Amino acid sequence: MAQAKAVDAPSSPGPAKTGTGGNPWLVLLAVSLGVIMVMLDGTVVGIANPVIQVDLKATLSDLQWVTSGYLLALAVFLITAGKLGDLFGHKRVFLIGVGGFALSSVGIGLSAELADIIPGATPAGALIGLRVLQGLFGALLQPAALALLRGAFPGERLNQAMGAWGAIIGLSSAAGPIVGGLLVESRGWESVFFINAPVGVVALVLGIFLIKENRSQTLARIDWLGVLLLSGAMFSLVWTIIKAPEWGWGDSTTLTFIGAFVVLMAGFIFWQSRARQPLVPLSLFANPSISIGTFLMMMVAFAMFGAMFFLGFFFQGVHGLSPLDAGLRMLPMSAGMIVASPLAGMLLGKLGPKITMAAGLLITAFSMFLMSQLSIDASFMASAIPFVLLAFGLSPVFVGATEIIVGNAPVELSGVAGGVQQSAMQVGGALGTAILGAVMAGEISRSLPGYLGPAAQAIPAEQMTALEKIAAFGQAPPGVPQQVADALHSSFMDGMHLAFLVSTGIAVLTALLALFVKAGRKSAEGAPVHVG
């Protein structure tokens, strides 16, 4: 029996070939291992960054691009990658993503050696280039994984799958800082990338034998003009977000890229309304819950990634902890997600998305406020309590928004829906990092002269700017007077506190928006059932 659709999709009139088949929980295991690899990489890089900076003699700009280059490639390619899965098969695209991600990770670990054989390359440059390649393969992997889950867990069971999915991601996030800290201290920063190789091999083997192919029977071609327009628009947006703090938000270059984004996105929307087989059918967003879910995902990523970006520098720079100890300090949040994510899946099924997600965002706001009160010598418990609260606040939003976006989409567009979900998260994270980074930098510039006292008047402008950049990473150069070190750390704390307060406000406002969500879930007969 043909399955009814919760949203209209005139460009994909026929049924999709589902059939991820077999035990859906084994499918969950197989795809989770691939995503665990990505999550481990994301959490361990934050622990490894200070060591990479010293070992490769990387500048602060280089270090930012280790993260930003990966993020740029991921954000630009995610929706296109989802469409490739819809067209060529999600299993095939998933396996290519897993294999490519593992190989590029090995290359990153060997970046110093590769720089020696590539004319004109530097170790930091090779690392950044391979991180971009890693982002492209990560983009292939993630929407395909969500689409495979969408096919394996139809109807009401999707909440359970997304709850388990969140728990597995929480477990990998919890393991990341510990594993990363141990590896960095005992085997060097390269080992945190080498670890992806065995995980990738296991994911490939399980994926080959446990997953059956899942692809649309109705999609015949790729909308290449749509790919070009969307990729150009996404590049312009993310590039602007990354570079605007350096250029200045009112600079002509920043405004030019913003203008390019607006023009290219307008062209993309115009073309999608006329293309025979559009890259992103606009009817997908006719369901308001998909649109709201996308925005919720972007805003929660804004608050979380934007604020959490500073914590690694706080613990290792200001607090003076080792990489392993810094990982242990961040463990309560990641470990809390192991419990919170399945619980969120159950609550979403019982209470609906409105109450569950709004409550989660209010808990998130409270935890962010508590983090805005952290002191320089904060104890383990002082940071553990808001971290655990944050896990229980974020999990309902992450699980709920993912289920709303992917669960409401027609099965034949599940890859595109997965790409939309992941793009919202990446763009939100990039916006949060850039905008809250600018907020923090502005507060450091305001407060640092006051902490330096009368001595600030004798410091040349260029040197003061250099001190402000150093303060933004929570560092105090060796040999500086104690008064200067204290001033750098205190101004960093002021900036971090303000960033958390801004995140608090965003979480409260987003909680109000969550009250307008109405999830459409498919009943056993295939008709959409609206709850909430």
C-alpha positions as CSV (number, residue, x, y, z in Angstrom):
1,M,0.0,0.0,0.0
2,A,1.4,3.4,-1.0
3,Q,2.3,5.5,2.0
4,A,0.6,8.9,2.3
5,K,2.7,11.9,2.7
6,A,2.7,14.5,5.5
7,V,3.8,17.1,3.0
8,D,3.1,17.5,-0.7
9,A,6.0,16.6,-3.0
10,P,4.9,17.0,-6.6
11,S,8.4,16.5,-7.8
12,S,8.5,12.9,-6.4
13,P,5.2,11.4,-7.2
14,G,6.1,7.7,-6.9
15,P,6.9,5.6,-3.9
16,A,10.3,5.3,-2.5
17,K,12.1,2.0,-2.2
18,T,12.6,1.6,1.5
19,G,14.0,-1.7,2.7
20,T,16.8,-1.0,5.0
21,G,15.3,-4.2,6.1
22,G,16.1,-6.7,8.8
23,N,16.3,-5.7,12.4
24,P,16.1,-1.8,12.5
25,W,18.2,-1.7,15.7
26,L,21.0,-3.3,13.8
27,V,20.7,-0.6,11.2
28,L,20.9,1.9,14.0
29,L,24.1,0.3,15.3
30,A,25.7,0.3,11.8
31,V,24.9,3.9,11.0
32,S,25.7,5.1,14.5
33,L,29.3,3.8,14.3
34,G,29.9,6.0,11.3
35,V,28.5,9.0,13.0
36,I,30.4,8.2,16.2
37,M,33.5,8.6,14.2
38,V,32.5,12.1,13.2
39,M,31.4,12.9,16.8
40,L,34.7,11.6,18.3
41,D,36.6,13.8,15.8
42,G,34.6,16.9,16.7
43,T,35.1,16.5,20.5
44,V,38.8,15.5,20.4
45,V,39.8,18.3,18.1
46,G,38.9,20.8,20.8
47,I,41.1,19.1,23.3
48,A,44.0,18.7,20.7
49,N,43.9,22.3,19.4
50,P,46.3,23.9,22.0
51,V,48.8,21.1,21.3
52,I,48.5,21.4,17.5
53,Q,49.2,25.1,17.8
54,V,52.5,24.4,19.5
55,D,53.6,21.4,17.5
56,L,52.9,22.8,14.1
57,K,53.8,26.4,15.0
58,A,50.3,27.3,13.8
59,T,49.0,30.9,14.1
60,L,45.7,31.6,15.8
61,S,44.2,32.1,12.3
62,D,45.5,28.6,11.3
63,L,43.9,27.1,14.4
64,Q,40.6,28.7,13.6
65,W,40.7,27.3,10.1
66,V,41.3,23.8,11.4
67,T,37.7,24.1,12.6
68,S,36.3,26.6,10.1
69,G,37.6,24.8,7.0
70,Y,35.9,21.6,8.1
71,L,32.7,23.5,9.0
72,L,32.6,25.3,5.7
73,A,32.9,22.2,3.6
74,L,30.3,20.4,5.7
75,A,27.8,23.2,5.6
76,V,28.1,23.9,1.8
77,F,27.7,20.3,0.8
78,L,25.2,18.7,3.2
79,I,21.9,19.3,1.3
80,T,23.5,18.2,-2.0
81,A,24.9,15.1,-0.3
82,G,21.4,14.3,1.0
83,K,20.1,14.5,-2.6
84,L,22.9,12.2,-3.8
85,G,21.7,9.7,-1.3
86,D,18.1,10.0,-2.5
87,L,19.3,9.5,-6.1
88,F,22.1,6.9,-5.9
89,G,21.2,5.1,-2.6
90,H,21.7,6.1,1.0
91,K,23.7,2.9,1.8
92,R,26.2,3.6,-1.0
93,V,26.6,7.3,-0.1
94,F,27.0,6.4,3.6
95,L,29.7,3.9,2.9
96,I,31.6,6.3,0.7
97,G,31.4,8.9,3.4
98,V,32.6,6.5,6.1
99,G,35.6,5.3,4.0
100,G,36.6,8.8,2.8
101,F,36.3,10.3,6.3
102,A,38.5,7.5,7.8
103,L,41.2,7.9,5.0
104,S,41.2,11.7,5.3
105,S,41.6,11.4,9.1
106,V,44.7,9.3,8.6
107,G,46.0,11.9,6.2
108,I,45.5,14.6,8.8
109,G,47.5,12.7,11.3
110,L,50.3,12.5,8.6
111,S,50.0,16.2,7.6
112,A,53.5,17.1,8.7
113,E,54.9,14.2,6.6
114,L,52.7,15.1,3.6
115,A,53.8,18.8,3.8
116,D,57.4,17.6,3.3
117,I,56.6,16.0,-0.1
118,I,54.1,18.7,-1.4
119,P,55.9,21.7,-2.9
120,G,55.2,24.9,-1.0
121,A,53.0,23.2,1.6
122,T,53.2,23.8,5.3
123,P,52.1,21.3,8.0
124,A,49.3,23.6,9.1
125,G,48.2,24.2,5.5
126,A,48.2,20.5,4.8
127,L,46.1,19.9,7.9
128,I,43.6,22.6,7.0
129,G,43.3,21.2,3.4
130,L,42.6,17.7,4.7
131,R,40.1,19.0,7.2
132,V,38.2,20.5,4.3
133,L,38.3,17.1,2.5
134,Q,37.2,15.5,5.7
135,G,34.2,17.8,5.9
136,L,33.1,16.8,2.4
137,F,33.1,13.2,3.3
138,G,31.3,14.0,6.6
139,A,28.6,15.7,4.6
140,L,28.1,12.5,2.6
141,L,27.8,10.5,5.8
142,Q,25.4,12.3,8.0
143,P,22.3,12.9,5.9
144,A,22.5,9.3,4.6
145,A,22.6,8.0,8.2
146,L,19.4,9.9,9.1
147,A,17.7,8.8,5.9
148,L,18.6,5.1,6.6
149,L,17.1,5.5,10.1
150,R,14.0,7.1,8.6
151,G,13.5,4.1,6.4
152,A,14.2,1.6,9.2
153,F,12.0,3.2,11.8
154,P,8.7,4.3,10.3
155,G,5.9,6.0,12.2
156,E,5.7,6.3,15.9
157,R,8.9,4.2,16.4
158,L,11.0,7.0,15.0
159,N,10.9,8.8,18.4
160,Q,12.5,5.8,20.0
161,A,15.2,5.6,17.3
162,M,16.0,9.3,17.6
163,G,16.2,9.0,21.4
164,A,18.6,6.0,21.1
165,W,20.5,7.9,18.4
166,G,21.0,10.9,20.8
167,A,22.2,8.5,23.5
168,I,24.8,7.0,21.3
169,I,26.0,10.4,20.2
170,G,26.1,11.4,23.8
171,L,28.2,8.4,24.6
172,S,30.6,9.1,21.9
173,S,30.8,12.8,22.9
174,A,31.4,11.7,26.5
175,A,34.2,9.3,25.4
176,G,35.8,12.0,23.1
177,P,37.3,14.3,25.7
178,I,38.6,11.4,27.8
179,V,40.0,9.4,24.9
180,G,41.3,12.6,23.3
181,G,43.0,13.7,26.5
182,L,44.6,10.3,27.0
183,L,45.8,10.1,23.4
184,V,47.1,13.7,23.3
185,E,49.1,13.2,26.5
186,S,50.5,9.8,25.7
187,R,50.6,9.5,21.9
188,G,50.5,13.0,20.5
189,W,47.7,14.9,18.8
190,E,48.0,12.9,15.6
191,S,46.5,9.8,17.4
192,V,43.2,11.5,17.8
193,F,42.7,11.4,14.1
194,F,44.3,7.9,13.6
195,I,41.6,6.5,15.9
196,N,39.1,7.1,13.1
197,A,40.7,4.4,11.0
198,P,39.7,1.3,13.1
199,V,36.2,2.8,13.8
200,G,35.7,3.4,10.1
201,V,36.7,-0.1,9.2
202,V,34.2,-1.6,11.7
203,A,31.5,0.8,10.4
204,L,32.2,-0.2,6.8
205,V,32.0,-3.9,7.5
206,L,28.8,-3.6,9.5
207,G,27.3,-1.3,7.0
208,I,28.0,-3.7,4.1
209,F,26.3,-6.6,5.8
210,L,23.6,-5.1,8.0
211,I,22.2,-2.3,5.8
212,K,20.1,-2.9,2.7
213,E,19.9,-0.2,0.0
214,N,17.4,2.6,0.4
215,R,16.8,5.0,-2.5
216,S,14.1,6.8,-4.4
217,Q,12.6,5.1,-7.5
218,T,11.3,8.4,-8.9
219,L,14.4,10.7,-8.9
220,A,16.1,10.5,-12.3
221,R,18.6,13.3,-12.2
222,I,20.4,15.9,-10.1
223,D,19.4,19.6,-10.3
224,W,22.9,20.8,-11.1
225,L,21.8,24.5,-11.4
226,G,20.2,24.2,-8.0
227,V,23.4,22.6,-6.6
228,L,25.5,25.5,-8.0
229,L,23.2,28.2,-6.7
230,L,22.7,26.6,-3.2
231,S,26.4,25.8,-2.9
232,G,27.3,29.4,-3.8
233,A,24.8,30.8,-1.4
234,M,25.9,28.6,1.5
235,F,29.6,29.3,0.8
236,S,28.9,33.1,0.8
237,L,26.9,32.8,4.1
238,V,29.4,30.6,6.0
239,W,32.4,32.4,4.7
240,T,30.9,35.7,5.8
241,I,30.2,34.3,9.3
242,I,33.7,33.0,9.6
243,K,35.5,36.1,8.3
244,A,33.3,39.0,9.4
245,P,34.8,39.2,12.9
246,E,38.2,39.8,11.2
247,W,36.9,42.1,8.5
248,G,34.3,43.9,10.6
249,W,30.5,43.5,10.1
250,G,30.2,46.9,8.4
251,D,33.2,46.4,6.1
252,S,32.5,46.5,2.3
253,T,33.9,43.0,1.8
254,T,31.5,41.6,4.4
255,L,28.6,43.4,2.9
256,T,29.5,42.2,-0.6
257,F,29.4,38.5,0.5
258,I,26.1,39.1,2.3
259,G,24.8,40.6,-0.9
260,A,26.0,37.6,-2.8
261,F,24.2,35.3,-0.4
262,V,21.0,37.2,-0.8
263,V,21.1,37.2,-4.6
264,L,22.2,33.5,-4.9
265,M,19.6,32.3,-2.4
266,A,16.8,34.3,-4.1
267,G,17.9,32.8,-7.4
268,F,17.9,29.3,-5.8
269,I,14.4,29.8,-4.5
270,F,13.2,31.1,-7.9
271,W,14.7,28.2,-9.7
272,Q,13.4,25.6,-7.2
273,S,9.8,26.8,-7.9
274,R,10.3,26.0,-11.6
275,A,12.7,23.1,-11.9
276,R,11.1,19.7,-12.9
277,Q,13.1,17.8,-10.2
278,P,14.3,20.5,-7.8
279,L,17.2,19.9,-5.4
280,V,15.0,21.0,-2.4
281,P,11.3,20.9,-3.2
282,L,9.8,24.0,-1.7
283,S,6.7,22.0,-0.8
284,L,8.9,20.3,1.9
285,F,8.5,23.5,3.9
286,A,4.7,23.8,3.4
287,N,4.5,21.9,6.7
288,P,5.1,24.7,9.2
289,S,6.7,22.2,11.7
290,I,9.5,21.4,9.3
291,S,10.3,25.1,8.9
292,I,10.0,25.8,12.7
293,G,12.0,22.6,13.4
294,T,14.8,23.8,11.1
295,F,14.9,27.2,12.8
296,L,14.9,25.6,16.3
297,M,17.8,23.4,15.3
298,M,19.7,26.4,14.0
299,M,19.1,28.4,17.2
300,V,19.9,25.7,19.6
301,A,23.2,25.1,17.7
302,F,23.8,28.8,17.8
303,A,23.5,28.9,21.6
304,M,25.3,25.6,22.3
305,F,28.3,25.6,19.9
306,G,28.8,29.4,20.1
307,A,29.1,29.4,23.9
308,M,30.7,26.0,24.3
309,F,33.5,27.0,21.9
310,F,35.2,29.0,24.7
311,L,35.2,26.3,27.4
312,G,38.2,24.4,26.1
313,F,40.3,27.5,26.2
314,F,38.8,28.4,29.7
315,F,39.8,25.0,31.2
316,Q,43.2,24.7,29.6
317,G,44.2,28.4,29.3
318,V,42.6,30.3,32.2
319,H,42.2,27.3,34.6
320,G,45.5,25.7,33.7
321,L,44.2,22.1,33.3
322,S,45.9,19.4,31.2
323,P,44.0,18.1,28.1
324,L,42.9,15.0,30.0
325,D,41.7,17.0,33.0
326,A,39.9,19.4,30.7
327,G,38.1,16.5,29.1
328,L,37.1,15.2,32.5
329,R,35.6,18.6,33.4
330,M,33.4,18.5,30.3
331,L,32.4,14.9,30.8
332,P,29.2,15.6,32.8
333,M,27.5,17.2,29.9
334,S,28.3,14.5,27.4
335,A,27.6,11.7,29.8
336,G,24.3,13.4,30.7
337,M,23.1,13.0,27.1
338,I,23.3,9.2,27.5
339,V,20.5,9.4,30.0
340,A,18.7,12.5,28.6
341,S,18.3,11.5,25.0
342,P,16.2,8.3,25.4
343,L,14.2,10.1,28.1
344,A,13.6,12.9,25.6
345,G,12.3,10.4,23.0
346,M,9.9,9.0,25.6
347,L,8.6,12.4,26.7
348,L,8.2,13.6,23.1
349,G,5.9,10.5,22.5
350,K,3.9,11.2,25.6
351,L,3.7,14.9,25.9
352,G,4.2,16.0,22.3
353,P,6.9,18.4,21.0
354,K,5.5,21.7,22.3
355,I,5.8,21.1,26.0
356,T,8.9,18.9,25.8
357,M,11.0,21.2,23.6
358,A,9.9,24.4,25.3
359,A,10.8,22.9,28.7
360,G,14.2,21.8,27.3
361,L,15.0,25.2,26.0
362,L,14.1,26.8,29.3
363,I,16.4,24.3,31.1
364,T,19.1,25.2,28.5
365,A,18.6,28.9,29.3
366,F,19.0,28.3,33.0
367,S,22.2,26.2,32.5
368,M,23.7,28.9,30.3
369,F,22.9,31.5,33.0
370,L,24.7,29.4,35.6
371,M,27.7,29.1,33.3
372,S,27.7,32.9,33.0
373,Q,28.5,32.9,36.8
374,L,31.5,30.6,36.6
375,S,34.6,32.0,38.3
376,I,38.3,31.7,37.3
377,D,38.9,29.0,40.0
378,A,35.5,27.3,39.5
379,S,35.4,23.8,41.2
380,F,34.4,20.6,39.4
381,M,30.9,20.8,40.8
382,A,30.4,24.4,39.9
383,S,30.8,23.5,36.2
384,A,29.3,19.9,36.5
385,I,25.8,21.1,37.6
386,P,25.2,23.4,34.6
387,F,26.7,20.8,32.3
388,V,24.3,18.1,33.4
389,L,21.4,20.6,33.2
390,L,22.5,21.5,29.7
391,A,22.4,17.9,28.6
392,F,18.8,17.5,29.8
393,G,17.9,20.8,28.2
394,L,19.5,20.2,24.8
395,S,18.5,16.6,24.3
396,P,14.7,17.2,23.9
397,V,15.4,19.9,21.3
398,F,18.0,17.9,19.4
399,V,15.8,14.8,19.4
400,G,12.5,16.6,18.8
401,A,13.7,18.9,16.0
402,T,15.4,16.0,14.2
403,E,12.2,13.9,14.4
404,I,10.1,16.8,13.2
405,I,12.3,17.6,10.2
406,V,13.1,14.0,9.1
407,G,9.9,12.4,10.3
408,N,7.6,14.8,8.5
409,A,9.4,14.5,5.1
410,P,8.3,12.0,2.5
411,V,10.5,8.9,2.6
412,E,11.8,9.6,-0.9
413,L,13.0,13.0,0.3
414,S,14.5,11.8,3.6
415,G,18.1,12.4,2.4
416,V,17.3,16.0,1.6
417,A,15.5,16.4,5.0
418,G,18.6,15.0,6.7
419,G,20.7,17.5,4.8
420,V,18.4,20.3,5.9
421,Q,18.7,19.2,9.5
422,Q,22.4,19.0,9.5
423,S,22.8,22.2,7.5
424,A,20.7,24.0,10.1
425,M,22.9,22.7,12.9
426,Q,26.2,23.6,11.1
427,V,25.0,27.1,10.0
428,G,23.7,27.8,13.5
429,G,27.0,26.6,15.1
430,A,29.0,28.8,12.7
431,L,26.8,31.8,13.4
432,G,27.0,31.2,17.2
433,T,30.8,30.9,17.1
434,A,31.3,34.0,14.9
435,I,28.7,36.3,16.5
436,L,29.4,35.3,20.1
437,G,33.1,35.4,19.3
438,A,32.6,39.0,18.2
439,V,30.6,39.7,21.3
440,M,33.4,38.2,23.5
441,A,36.1,40.1,21.6
442,G,34.3,43.4,22.0
443,E,33.9,42.8,25.7
444,I,37.6,41.9,26.1
445,S,38.6,45.1,24.2
446,R,36.3,47.1,26.6
447,S,37.5,45.5,29.9
448,L,41.2,44.7,29.3
449,P,42.5,48.3,29.7
450,G,40.7,48.6,33.0
451,Y,42.3,45.5,34.4
452,L,45.7,46.6,33.2
453,G,45.3,49.9,35.1
454,P,47.4,52.9,34.4
455,A,50.0,50.7,32.6
456,A,47.5,50.4,29.7
457,Q,48.2,54.1,28.7
458,A,51.8,53.2,27.9
459,I,51.0,50.1,25.7
460,P,51.1,50.9,21.9
461,A,47.9,50.2,20.0
462,E,49.4,47.3,18.0
463,Q,50.6,45.6,21.2
464,M,47.2,46.1,22.9
465,T,45.5,44.5,19.9
466,A,47.8,41.6,20.1
467,L,47.0,41.2,23.8
468,E,43.3,41.3,23.1
469,K,43.7,38.4,20.6
470,I,45.8,36.4,23.2
471,A,43.1,37.1,25.8
472,A,40.4,35.7,23.5
473,F,42.1,32.3,23.7
474,G,42.4,32.4,27.5
475,Q,46.2,32.5,27.3
476,A,48.9,34.4,29.1
477,P,52.3,34.2,27.3
478,P,55.1,32.8,29.5
479,G,57.2,35.4,31.3
480,V,54.6,38.2,31.3
481,P,54.1,40.0,34.7
482,Q,51.5,38.5,36.9
483,Q,49.4,41.7,36.7
484,V,49.2,41.3,32.9
485,A,48.4,37.6,33.1
486,D,45.6,38.3,35.6
487,A,44.3,41.1,33.4
488,L,44.2,38.8,30.3
489,H,42.3,36.1,32.3
490,S,39.9,38.4,33.9
491,S,39.0,40.1,30.5
492,F,38.5,36.6,29.0
493,M,36.1,35.7,31.8
494,D,34.1,38.9,31.2
495,G,33.8,38.0,27.5
496,M,32.8,34.4,28.2
497,H,30.2,35.5,30.8
498,L,28.6,37.9,28.3
499,A,28.6,35.2,25.6
500,F,26.7,32.9,27.9
501,L,24.2,35.6,28.9
502,V,23.5,36.2,25.2
503,S,23.0,32.5,24.7
504,T,20.6,32.5,27.7
505,G,18.4,35.1,26.0
506,I,18.4,33.3,22.7
507,A,17.3,30.0,24.4
508,V,14.4,31.8,26.2
509,L,13.2,33.4,23.0
510,T,13.5,30.1,21.1
511,A,11.4,28.4,23.8
512,L,8.5,30.6,22.9
513,L,8.8,29.6,19.2
514,A,8.7,25.9,20.2
515,L,5.1,26.4,21.4
516,F,4.1,26.7,17.7
517,V,5.4,23.3,16.7
518,K,2.9,20.7,15.6
519,A,4.6,17.4,14.6
520,G,3.0,15.3,11.9
521,R,3.6,11.6,12.5
522,K,2.4,8.8,10.3
523,S,0.0,6.3,11.7
524,A,0.0,2.6,10.9
525,E,-2.5,3.2,8.1
526,G,-0.1,5.9,6.6
527,A,-2.2,8.9,7.2
528,P,-0.5,11.9,8.9
529,V,-1.5,12.2,12.5
530,H,-1.0,15.7,14.0
531,V,-0.1,15.8,17.7
532,G,1.1,18.5,20.1
